[in-house]
Amino acid sequence: MKLPVSRQMITVMIVLALGVFAMSTLQPMVPLYLTSIGVVPETMGLMLSVAMVGMIVGVTSWGWLADKIGVKVPLSIGTFFAGLVVFSFVLTQNVAFIFTIFFFWGLVRSA
């Protein structure tokens, strides 16, 4: 039986693998970074909840967009902006801005 693997399927698998790799390397580092700037564990939990709210908003909006124009554009946009959002963690130590970053992180992760 021949597997139906095309160039597009390989591209999608590579993008998904890169996304998983990027998120899995970030997850152990975020608590270390947040404790180093003085964020208490209760606030970290709240930040992760804000990321989940961002994912709820993102799933509905990205899903609607993917239904209208196809999957490639939301996947590409989400991957690009996920890299920018992850990089923005390094640029701030302001707790209010970190909450905003977590929201957008959840938003683009859902793409």
Secondary structure, DSSP 8 states (H G I E B T S, - for coil): ------HHHHHHHHHHHHHHHHHHHHTTHHHHHHHHTT--HHHHHHHHHHHHHHHHHHHHHHHHHHHHH-SHHHHHHHHHHHHHHHHHTTT---HHHHHHHHHHHHHHHT-
